[in-house]
Amino acid sequence: MSKMLVAVEPRVAGFKEYTDRPIQEDEIKCKVLYAAPKHGTEVTEFRASSVHVKERYDSEWQLFVPRDENEDPDIVFGEWNLGNQWVGEVIEKGSQVTEYELGDLICSYGGIRETQIIKAVDNYRCRRLPDLKLWKNAVCYDPAQFALGGVRDGHVRPGDAVAVYGLGAIGQIAAQICKRLGASPVIVIDPIAHRREIALKNGADYALDPGQEDVGHRLKEYTNKRGVDVIIETSGHVSALQSGLRGLAYGGTISFVAFAKPFPMLELGREAHFNNAKIVFSRACSEPLPDYPRWDRHRIEDVCWEMLTNGYLNCEDIIFPVVDFAEADRAYEKYVDQEPQSSIKMGVKF
């Protein structure tokens, strides 16, 4: 029997055995070689602290509403397969599958498990990976989409001064995209030294530790008192938004990418009131997108996959640490939940 990584109960990871069903004619079965979890929203669900535990988003009303007493939850502990990206090798294919052959390398969405069965006919999320050396880029397919969405929603242009708050995978990739677009300077902010070092290595101009300096004032210093034109906020912390409002240029834009926690101490007077600050909330999977119909989620994913496979983005240092699948339960608890400062985005090898 095969094994998959599951959330046994809140904040406890473990393994569960499973048996694969027979594949359908339009499906492929892959032996997983590498995988990665989703560190942001996934960890709040792992801790059972997510808004989705007691409420659900009603798409008709566009509101969060209480769950009915008899309503099935989105997450069932003991069954929920942790993780969201994987790279594997095709080991079986259905009779209708013509685009993929045995031995092809595939990347797609799915949990951390030894095998994956996915639809391989008319499924643009079934991505062929040209070289296994790019596996770290491939498992950043999901965060790259939210990074690109945040940059686009912030309307970053060549010559803009940009600050990126939070240097998890989304922030790291957003900083790279901004630099590639010709933004200058690109200033990154994170309390973790290792994350700042990686961002500088991959092109950021300056890195700031919010625990050691007045970041808002420093953003003004780096821009001759003008402030940054755009802020990409991926941390979700109230202190980041507050200092961002302080360091933003008059009429500048904060592209808020993070799924934020409640902000009981946010001060929206002061610089926010005087400087005509704009805050836009960015979520690449909320459709229609601002530039619809020219841009939709499908196009975001296509562009990101091209960026990840043609050398435009470098995620080699973002996937850290890389652990063996046999150790993924304890590693998930440590690097995703208990000590997130010890990692950027955890990788799993099989």
NUTINU-204714 format. One record per residue (C-alpha): residue number from 1; residue in one letter; x, y, z. Coordinates in nm, 3 decimals. Example, Ala and Ser with C-alpha at 12.3 -4.5 7.8 and 13.67 -1.06 7.14 Angstrom:
REC  1  a  1.230  -0.450  0.780
REC  2  s  1.367  -0.106  0.714
# end
This chain:
REC  1  m  0.000  0.000  0.000
REC  2  s  0.104  0.361  -0.057
REC  3  k  0.120  0.641  0.200
REC  4  m  0.009  1.003  0.210
REC  5  l  0.071  1.284  0.457
REC  6  v  -0.245  1.384  0.646
REC  7  a  -0.353  1.620  0.922
REC  8  v  -0.442  1.368  1.193
REC  9  e  -0.582  1.640  1.418
REC  10  p  -0.515  2.013  1.457
REC  11  r  -0.139  2.073  1.458
REC  12  v  -0.057  1.700  1.428
REC  13  a  0.065  1.546  1.101
REC  14  g  0.093  1.176  1.026
REC  15  f  0.081  0.915  0.752
REC  16  k  -0.217  0.724  0.620
REC  17  e  -0.209  0.422  0.392
REC  18  y  -0.422  0.415  0.078
REC  19  t  -0.485  0.203  -0.229
REC  20  d  -0.518  0.366  -0.570
REC  21  r  -0.835  0.306  -0.768
REC  22  p  -0.806  0.201  -1.134
REC  23  i  -0.745  0.498  -1.364
REC  24  q  -1.009  0.620  -1.609
REC  25  e  -0.955  0.640  -1.986
REC  26  d  -0.873  1.012  -1.969
REC  27  e  -0.636  0.990  -1.672
REC  28  i  -0.271  0.926  -1.592
REC  29  k  -0.109  0.783  -1.282
REC  30  c  0.219  0.931  -1.165
REC  31  k  0.486  0.818  -0.922
REC  32  v  0.559  1.129  -0.716
REC  33  l  0.923  1.240  -0.699
REC  34  y  0.894  1.577  -0.522
REC  35  a  0.620  1.774  -0.349
REC  36  a  0.558  2.084  -0.135
REC  37  p  0.298  2.219  0.106
REC  38  k  0.126  2.556  0.092
REC  39  h  0.260  2.756  0.386
REC  40  g  0.011  3.043  0.402
REC  41  t  -0.358  2.961  0.414
REC  42  e  -0.290  2.590  0.463
REC  43  v  -0.127  2.641  0.802
REC  44  t  -0.429  2.829  0.941
REC  45  e  -0.644  2.531  0.844
REC  46  f  -0.387  2.291  0.995
REC  47  r  -0.419  2.487  1.321
REC  48  a  -0.802  2.486  1.290
REC  49  s  -0.790  2.866  1.319
REC  50  s  -0.911  2.944  0.967
REC  51  v  -1.235  3.134  0.910
REC  52  h  -1.340  2.835  0.698
REC  53  v  -1.373  2.614  1.007
REC  54  k  -1.693  2.776  1.137
REC  55  e  -1.797  2.973  0.831
REC  56  r  -1.809  2.930  0.455
REC  57  y  -1.792  3.178  0.171
REC  58  d  -2.128  3.209  -0.003
REC  59  s  -2.048  3.296  -0.366
REC  60  e  -2.404  3.406  -0.437
REC  61  w  -2.413  3.660  -0.153
REC  62  q  -2.035  3.715  -0.160
REC  63  l  -2.031  3.692  0.218
REC  64  f  -1.893  3.460  0.483
REC  65  v  -2.188  3.294  0.655
REC  66  p  -2.210  3.050  0.950
REC  67  r  -2.205  2.682  0.864
REC  68  d  -2.520  2.484  0.929
REC  69  e  -2.497  2.238  1.217
REC  70  n  -2.528  1.940  0.983
REC  71  e  -2.308  2.084  0.708
REC  72  d  -1.999  1.884  0.618
REC  73  p  -1.676  2.076  0.686
REC  74  d  -1.426  2.149  0.409
REC  75  i  -1.155  1.973  0.608
REC  76  v  -1.184  1.636  0.778
REC  77  f  -0.895  1.569  1.014
REC  78  g  -0.758  1.220  0.969
REC  79  e  -0.843  1.236  0.597
REC  80  w  -0.707  1.571  0.475
REC  81  n  -0.404  1.517  0.252
REC  82  l  -0.160  1.800  0.331
REC  83  g  0.027  1.976  0.052
REC  84  n  -0.067  2.133  -0.280
REC  85  q  0.204  2.083  -0.547
REC  86  w  0.392  1.781  -0.676
REC  87  v  0.623  1.664  -0.953
REC  88  g  0.611  1.304  -1.071
REC  89  e  0.671  1.054  -1.352
REC  90  v  0.392  0.902  -1.560
REC  91  i  0.372  0.528  -1.487
REC  92  e  0.028  0.452  -1.634
REC  93  k  -0.200  0.619  -1.890
REC  94  g  -0.557  0.577  -2.006
REC  95  s  -0.653  0.489  -2.363
REC  96  q  -0.775  0.844  -2.442
REC  97  v  -0.453  1.013  -2.330
REC  98  t  -0.248  1.124  -2.631
REC  99  e  -0.048  1.422  -2.503
REC  100  y  0.157  1.233  -2.244
REC  101  e  0.370  0.920  -2.252
REC  102  l  0.508  0.686  -1.988
REC  103  g  0.815  0.843  -1.830
REC  104  d  0.702  1.205  -1.888
REC  105  l  0.758  1.443  -1.599
REC  106  i  0.440  1.607  -1.474
REC  107  c  0.361  1.889  -1.230
REC  108  s  0.015  1.954  -1.093
REC  109  y  -0.195  2.031  -0.786
REC  110  g  -0.237  1.770  -0.514
REC  111  g  -0.129  1.660  -0.170
REC  112  i  0.196  1.506  -0.048
REC  113  r  0.158  1.136  -0.133
REC  114  e  0.344  0.862  -0.316
REC  115  t  0.118  0.853  -0.623
REC  116  q  -0.119  1.088  -0.802
REC  117  i  -0.403  1.016  -1.044
REC  118  i  -0.518  1.315  -1.250
REC  119  k  -0.715  1.391  -1.562
REC  120  a  -0.481  1.426  -1.859
REC  121  v  -0.726  1.524  -2.135
REC  122  d  -0.824  1.893  -2.160
REC  123  n  -0.659  1.971  -1.826
REC  124  y  -0.430  2.275  -1.849
REC  125  r  -0.317  2.214  -1.491
REC  126  c  -0.149  1.893  -1.599
REC  127  r  0.188  2.050  -1.682
REC  128  r  0.476  1.872  -1.854
REC  129  l  0.807  1.960  -1.689
REC  130  p  1.094  1.978  -1.943
REC  131  d  1.374  1.898  -1.696
REC  132  l  1.370  1.743  -1.348
REC  133  k  1.635  1.997  -1.245
REC  134  l  1.351  2.252  -1.246
REC  135  w  1.146  2.071  -0.980
REC  136  k  1.193  2.349  -0.724
REC  137  n  1.058  2.601  -0.972
REC  138  a  0.771  2.368  -1.055
REC  139  v  0.645  2.333  -0.696
REC  140  c  0.635  2.715  -0.680
REC  141  y  0.365  2.713  -0.950
REC  142  d  0.095  2.814  -0.699
REC  143  p  0.276  3.097  -0.513
REC  144  a  0.401  3.238  -0.844
REC  145  q  0.040  3.298  -0.949
REC  146  f  -0.038  3.506  -0.641
REC  147  a  0.290  3.693  -0.676
REC  148  l  0.214  3.780  -1.039
REC  149  g  -0.142  3.875  -0.950
REC  150  g  -0.019  4.105  -0.674
REC  151  v  0.232  4.276  -0.902
REC  152  r  -0.029  4.325  -1.175
REC  153  d  -0.291  4.456  -0.932
REC  154  g  -0.034  4.702  -0.796
REC  155  h  0.033  4.823  -1.153
REC  156  v  0.410  4.805  -1.110
REC  157  r  0.588  4.977  -1.400
REC  158  p  0.952  5.027  -1.504
REC  159  g  1.115  5.287  -1.283
REC  160  d  0.868  5.246  -0.995
REC  161  a  1.009  5.219  -0.645
REC  162  v  0.863  4.903  -0.492
REC  163  a  0.865  4.753  -0.144
REC  164  v  0.778  4.389  -0.079
REC  165  y  0.670  4.297  0.274
REC  166  g  0.705  3.931  0.372
REC  167  l  0.958  3.699  0.210
REC  168  g  0.788  3.366  0.197
REC  169  a  0.759  3.212  -0.148
REC  170  i  0.504  3.467  -0.272
REC  171  g  0.707  3.768  -0.157
REC  172  q  1.034  3.626  -0.291
REC  173  i  0.883  3.567  -0.634
REC  174  a  0.708  3.906  -0.636
REC  175  a  1.041  4.078  -0.568
REC  176  q  1.201  3.892  -0.859
REC  177  i  0.919  3.988  -1.096
REC  178  c  0.935  4.355  -0.992
REC  179  k  1.309  4.364  -1.051
REC  180  r  1.268  4.199  -1.390
REC  181  l  1.007  4.459  -1.483
REC  182  g  1.258  4.736  -1.423
REC  183  a  1.133  4.859  -1.087
REC  184  s  1.401  5.050  -0.896
REC  185  p  1.473  5.030  -0.618
REC  186  v  1.316  4.704  -0.504
REC  187  i  1.321  4.699  -0.125
REC  188  v  1.231  4.383  0.069
REC  189  i  1.122  4.366  0.432
REC  190  d  1.126  4.061  0.659
REC  191  p  1.246  3.994  1.016
REC  192  i  1.423  3.671  0.915
REC  193  a  1.783  3.727  0.802
REC  194  h  1.802  3.418  0.580
REC  195  r  1.499  3.527  0.382
REC  196  r  1.642  3.874  0.332
REC  197  e  1.971  3.726  0.212
REC  198  i  1.793  3.508  -0.046
REC  199  a  1.597  3.807  -0.180
REC  200  l  1.916  4.013  -0.214
REC  201  k  2.088  3.722  -0.389
REC  202  n  1.802  3.713  -0.641
REC  203  g  1.808  4.082  -0.729
REC  204  a  1.651  4.294  -0.455
REC  205  d  1.835  4.624  -0.401
REC  206  y  1.786  4.671  -0.026
REC  207  a  1.661  4.455  0.261
REC  208  l  1.520  4.581  0.590
REC  209  d  1.459  4.418  0.927
REC  210  p  1.130  4.558  1.065
REC  211  g  1.233  4.467  1.417
REC  212  q  1.542  4.685  1.404
REC  213  e  1.445  5.004  1.221
REC  214  d  1.165  5.240  1.123
REC  215  v  1.085  5.081  0.788
REC  216  g  0.845  5.354  0.677
REC  217  h  1.106  5.622  0.732
REC  218  r  1.373  5.412  0.559
REC  219  l  1.152  5.372  0.252
REC  220  k  1.136  5.752  0.233
REC  221  e  1.515  5.775  0.273
REC  222  y  1.576  5.530  -0.013
REC  223  t  1.350  5.735  -0.242
REC  224  n  1.468  6.091  -0.166
REC  225  k  1.172  6.149  0.070
REC  226  r  0.914  6.060  -0.199
REC  227  g  0.823  5.711  -0.075
REC  228  v  0.768  5.394  -0.274
REC  229  d  0.518  5.392  -0.559
REC  230  v  0.390  5.041  -0.489
REC  231  i  0.394  4.804  -0.194
REC  232  i  0.333  4.431  -0.235
REC  233  e  0.214  4.314  0.108
REC  234  t  0.239  3.936  0.157
REC  235  s  0.301  3.906  0.532
REC  236  g  -0.050  3.969  0.665
REC  237  h  0.082  4.149  0.974
REC  238  v  -0.072  4.473  1.097
REC  239  s  0.273  4.624  1.163
REC  240  a  0.365  4.569  0.798
REC  241  l  0.056  4.747  0.670
REC  242  q  0.106  5.031  0.919
REC  243  s  0.469  5.092  0.824
REC  244  g  0.379  5.049  0.458
REC  245  l  0.127  5.331  0.482
REC  246  r  0.403  5.536  0.641
REC  247  g  0.655  5.465  0.363
REC  248  l  0.417  5.487  0.067
REC  249  a  0.443  5.777  -0.176
REC  250  y  0.158  6.027  -0.207
REC  251  g  -0.112  5.856  -0.414
REC  252  g  0.077  5.525  -0.408
REC  253  t  -0.078  5.180  -0.402
REC  254  i  -0.058  4.890  -0.159
REC  255  s  -0.137  4.560  -0.328
REC  256  f  -0.252  4.347  -0.036
REC  257  v  -0.191  3.982  -0.125
REC  258  a  -0.191  3.820  0.219
REC  259  f  -0.498  3.658  0.376
REC  260  a  -0.478  3.886  0.678
REC  261  k  -0.565  3.823  1.039
REC  262  p  -0.788  4.072  1.226
REC  263  f  -0.620  4.412  1.271
REC  264  p  -0.733  4.551  1.609
REC  265  m  -0.459  4.817  1.631
REC  266  l  -0.450  4.954  1.275
REC  267  e  -0.432  5.336  1.257
REC  268  l  -0.588  5.466  0.935
REC  269  g  -0.539  5.830  1.019
REC  270  r  -0.192  5.989  1.005
REC  271  e  -0.006  5.912  0.678
REC  272  a  -0.289  5.705  0.526
REC  273  h  -0.528  6.000  0.557
REC  274  f  -0.284  6.273  0.453
REC  275  n  -0.115  6.095  0.161
REC  276  n  -0.410  5.965  -0.043
REC  277  a  -0.304  5.603  0.001
REC  278  k  -0.475  5.333  -0.203
REC  279  i  -0.515  4.974  -0.089
REC  280  v  -0.623  4.707  -0.335
REC  281  f  -0.686  4.348  -0.230
REC  282  s  -0.527  4.100  -0.466
REC  283  r  -0.625  3.733  -0.507
REC  284  a  -0.527  3.572  -0.835
REC  285  c  -0.797  3.306  -0.805
REC  286  s  -1.088  3.547  -0.742
REC  287  e  -1.261  3.582  -1.076
REC  288  p  -1.335  3.784  -1.275
REC  289  l  -0.991  3.943  -1.242
REC  290  p  -0.955  4.323  -1.270
REC  291  d  -0.837  4.290  -1.632
REC  292  y  -1.103  4.040  -1.738
REC  293  p  -1.171  3.927  -2.009
REC  294  r  -0.816  3.974  -2.132
REC  295  w  -0.678  3.816  -1.815
REC  296  d  -0.827  3.524  -1.625
REC  297  r  -0.688  3.258  -1.389
REC  298  h  -0.601  3.035  -1.684
REC  299  r  -0.383  3.305  -1.838
REC  300  i  -0.218  3.379  -1.502
REC  301  e  -0.126  3.011  -1.472
REC  302  d  0.002  2.987  -1.830
REC  303  v  0.227  3.291  -1.786
REC  304  c  0.360  3.169  -1.452
REC  305  w  0.441  2.824  -1.589
REC  306  e  0.635  2.985  -1.873
REC  307  m  0.823  3.208  -1.627
REC  308  l  0.909  2.907  -1.411
REC  309  t  1.037  2.692  -1.696
REC  310  n  1.218  2.945  -1.917
REC  311  g  1.459  3.088  -1.658
REC  312  y  1.270  3.411  -1.587
REC  313  l  1.223  3.307  -1.223
REC  314  n  1.468  3.129  -0.994
REC  315  c  1.316  2.935  -0.705
REC  316  e  1.622  2.725  -0.625
REC  317  d  1.682  2.897  -0.291
REC  318  i  1.312  2.938  -0.206
REC  319  i  1.255  2.565  -0.153
REC  320  f  1.424  2.523  0.184
REC  321  p  1.463  2.287  0.357
REC  322  v  1.416  1.969  0.152
REC  323  v  1.320  1.665  0.363
REC  324  d  1.268  1.296  0.294
REC  325  f  0.908  1.180  0.265
REC  326  a  0.960  0.942  0.558
REC  327  e  1.029  1.246  0.777
REC  328  a  0.758  1.471  0.631
REC  329  d  0.519  1.441  0.926
REC  330  r  0.756  1.582  1.188
REC  331  a  0.910  1.821  0.936
REC  332  y  0.567  1.961  0.845
REC  333  e  0.488  2.026  1.212
REC  334  k  0.824  2.199  1.259
REC  335  y  0.879  2.401  0.941
REC  336  v  0.521  2.485  0.845
REC  337  d  0.357  2.523  1.188
REC  338  q  0.590  2.550  1.487
REC  339  e  0.903  2.715  1.344
REC  340  p  0.811  2.878  1.011
REC  341  q  1.105  3.113  1.053
REC  342  s  1.333  2.813  0.989
REC  343  s  1.210  2.770  0.632
REC  344  i  1.084  2.952  0.326
REC  345  k  0.888  2.678  0.147
REC  346  m  0.951  2.320  0.250
REC  347  g  1.026  2.064  -0.020
REC  348  v  0.970  1.687  0.007
REC  349  k  1.167  1.428  -0.188
REC  350  f  1.054  1.066  -0.238
# end
